Amino acid sequence: MHSDIKAIAWDFDGVLNRNIVNGRFVWADNLEADLGIPVEAFQKGIFDAQFAHVISGKRDLKTHVQDWLDQSGHAIDASMLLDYWFAKDDLKDPYTLGLLGQLAERNIAQVIATNNETRRTAYIEEQAGFGKQVSHIFSSGRIGHAKPDAAFFRHVAGTIGFAPHEILLIDDSATNIKSAGALGWKGYHFTEDNRAELASFLGL
C-alpha cells in the first residue's frame, strides 16, 4: 500500500458485504418461496426509474416499496418486506472484514462509502454493527449524491479532512474507481479475480 494513504473508503455491497454473486443479489433467492413475490417482478417494480431518487435520499424507500406492493396487490406491507430484505442481505464477507479489523490496529482512518438510502444505511450502521467498526458511514441517501457523482467523493474527502491522494477507495465498480481517481483518489477495483490480492496490496 502506498505510504501516503491515510484513509480507506470501503464500498459496502460487493466488498464488505458479499451479497452479490455473478451479478445476482443472492438475498432474494427465496423471496418467492418465503413471501410469494417473484424476484423478477420485485426487481422490475422496485429498481425502476424512480429508484435513483430513493438512492439519493429524495424519495423514501418505505413509501416507494409500499406504493409498488399496493399496485401489485401483495398483502404484506413495506415494513415486513424491508425487514426481510435487510436481514437476508446481511452477508458480511469474512475476508474483507478481517482486513478491516487488521487495519484498525494501524493509524489509518476507515470509512464506508456506499450507494444506499437512509433506512438501509441505518441498518448497516446499527443492526449489522458497522457503525462500531468504522469512523463514519457515508451513504448516498445521507449525502444527497450517489457514486460515481464527483460530489459524493468531494463530500467524503471534505468531511474526513484528508487530501484526495491520501484516500484509497476499495470498490467493485470500475466506474466509481475512475470517478474517484479523476479527483486524485487512489483506487483498488475489487473483483472476484483479485480479491485474494487485496491483503498484500494493503501490506497485510
C-alpha positions in Angstrom: 0.0 0.0 0.0 1.2 3.5 -0.8 2.9 5.0 2.3 0.9 8.3 1.8 -2.5 6.6 2.2 -4.1 7.8 5.5 -7.7 6.8 4.9 -9.5 3.9 3.3 -13.1 4.2 2.0 -14.7 0.8 1.7 -17.6 0.2 -0.6 -20.2 -1.9 1.1 -22.2 -4.2 -1.2 -19.9 -6.5 -3.1 -16.9 -5.6 -0.9 -17.6 -5.7 2.8 -20.9 -7.4 2.2 -20.7 -10.5 0.0 -24.3 -10.4 -1.3 -23.5 -10.2 -5.0 -22.6 -13.5 -6.8 -22.1 -13.3 -10.6 -24.1 -10.1 -10.7 -27.0 -11.6 -8.7 -28.2 -10.3 -5.3 -28.4 -13.7 -3.5 -30.6 -12.4 -0.7 -33.6 -12.6 -3.0 -33.2 -16.3 -3.9 -36.0 -17.4 -1.6 -38.2 -14.3 -1.9 -41.0 -16.0 -3.8 -41.0 -19.1 -1.6 -41.0 -17.0 1.6 -43.2 -14.1 0.7 -44.9 -15.0 -2.6 -43.1 -12.3 -4.5 -41.4 -13.3 -7.8 -37.9 -12.0 -7.9 -38.2 -10.6 -11.5 -41.4 -8.7 -10.6 -39.7 -7.3 -7.5 -36.6 -6.2 -9.3 -38.6 -4.6 -12.1 -41.0 -2.8 -9.8 -38.6 -1.6 -7.1 -35.5 -0.8 -9.2 -37.4 1.4 -11.7 -36.7 4.9 -12.9 -37.7 6.3 -9.5 -35.1 4.3 -7.6 -32.4 6.9 -8.4 -34.4 9.3 -6.3 -34.6 6.7 -3.5 -30.8 6.1 -3.5 -30.1 9.8 -3.4 -32.4 10.4 -0.5 -35.1 12.3 -2.4 -37.8 9.6 -2.1 -38.4 7.4 1.0 -37.7 3.7 0.4 -40.6 2.5 2.5 -43.0 4.7 0.6 -41.5 3.5 -2.7 -41.9 -0.1 -1.7 -45.4 0.3 -0.3 -46.6 2.0 -3.4 -45.3 -0.9 -5.5 -46.9 -3.5 -3.1 -50.2 -1.8 -3.3 -50.1 -1.6 -7.1 -49.1 -5.2 -7.3 -51.8 -6.5 -5.0 -49.4 -8.1 -2.5 -50.9 -8.5 1.0 -47.7 -7.8 3.1 -46.7 -4.3 4.0 -43.4 -2.4 3.3 -42.1 -2.8 6.8 -42.3 -6.6 6.7 -40.6 -6.7 3.3 -37.9 -4.3 4.3 -37.2 -6.2 7.5 -36.9 -9.4 5.4 -34.8 -7.7 2.8 -32.3 -6.1 5.1 -31.8 -9.3 7.3 -31.4 -11.6 4.3 -29.0 -9.1 2.7 -26.7 -9.0 5.8 -24.0 -11.3 4.4 -20.7 -10.0 5.8 -17.6 -11.1 3.9 -15.2 -12.7 6.5 -12.2 -11.9 4.3 -12.6 -8.2 3.9 -14.0 -7.8 7.4 -10.8 -9.4 8.6 -8.7 -6.9 6.7 -10.8 -4.1 8.1 -10.0 -5.4 11.6 -6.3 -5.7 11.0 -6.2 -2.1 9.6 -7.9 -0.9 12.7 -4.8 -1.6 14.6 -2.8 0.8 12.4 -3.1 4.6 12.2 -5.3 4.5 9.2 -8.8 6.0 9.1 -11.5 3.7 7.8 -14.9 4.7 6.5 -17.7 3.1 4.4 -18.7 4.9 1.2 -21.8 3.3 -0.2 -24.8 3.8 -2.5 -27.6 3.1 0.0 -30.6 5.1 1.1 -31.1 6.1 4.7 -33.1 3.2 6.0 -30.6 0.5 4.9 -27.7 2.8 5.9 -29.1 2.8 9.5 -29.4 -1.0 9.4 -25.8 -1.3 8.3 -24.7 1.1 11.0 -26.7 -0.3 13.9 -28.1 -3.8 13.4 -25.2 -5.0 11.2 -22.7 -3.3 13.6 -20.6 -1.4 11.1 -21.0 1.8 13.0 -18.6 0.5 15.6 -16.1 -0.8 13.1 -15.5 2.3 11.0 -15.3 6.0 12.0 -18.1 7.1 9.6 -20.6 5.6 7.2 -21.1 7.8 4.1 -24.2 6.9 2.1 -25.8 8.4 -1.0 -29.1 8.8 0.8 -27.5 10.9 3.6 -25.2 12.9 1.2 -27.8 13.5 -1.5 -25.5 12.4 -4.2 -24.6 8.8 -5.4 -21.4 7.4 -6.7 -19.9 7.9 -9.3 -21.0 11.6 -8.9 -17.9 13.6 -8.0 -20.0 15.4 -5.4 -20.2 12.2 -3.4 -16.4 11.8 -3.3 -15.8 15.5 -2.6 -18.2 15.3 0.4 -16.3 12.3 1.8 -12.9 13.9 1.4 -14.1 17.2 2.9 -15.7 15.5 5.9 -12.8 13.3 6.9 -10.3 16.0 6.2 -7.7 14.2 4.1 -6.3 15.2 0.7 -7.7 13.2 -2.2 -4.3 11.5 -2.8 -4.3 10.3 0.8 -7.6 8.3 0.4 -7.9 4.8 -1.1 -11.3 3.7 -2.4 -11.9 -0.1 -2.5 -14.9 -0.6 -4.7 -16.3 -3.3 -7.0 -17.3 -0.7 -9.6 -14.7 0.3 -12.2 -16.8 3.4 -12.9 -16.6 4.5 -9.2 -12.8 3.9 -9.1 -12.4 6.0 -12.3 -14.5 8.9 -11.0 -12.7 9.0 -7.6 -9.4 8.7 -9.5 -10.2 11.8 -11.5 -10.3 13.7 -8.3 -7.0 12.4 -7.2 -8.1 9.4 -5.1 -6.2 6.1 -5.2 -8.3 3.1 -6.0 -8.5 -0.7 -5.9 -11.0 -2.2 -8.2 -12.2 -5.2 -6.1 -13.3 -8.2 -8.2 -13.6 -12.0 -7.8 -10.3 -12.3 -9.7 -8.2 -10.1 -7.5 -10.0 -10.3 -4.1 -7.3 -12.5 -2.7 -4.6 -10.0 -3.6 -6.2 -7.2 -1.6 -4.4 -8.3 1.6 -0.9 -8.0 0.1 -1.9 -4.7 -1.6 -2.8 -3.3 1.8 0.5 -4.7 3.2 -1.2 -7.2 5.5 
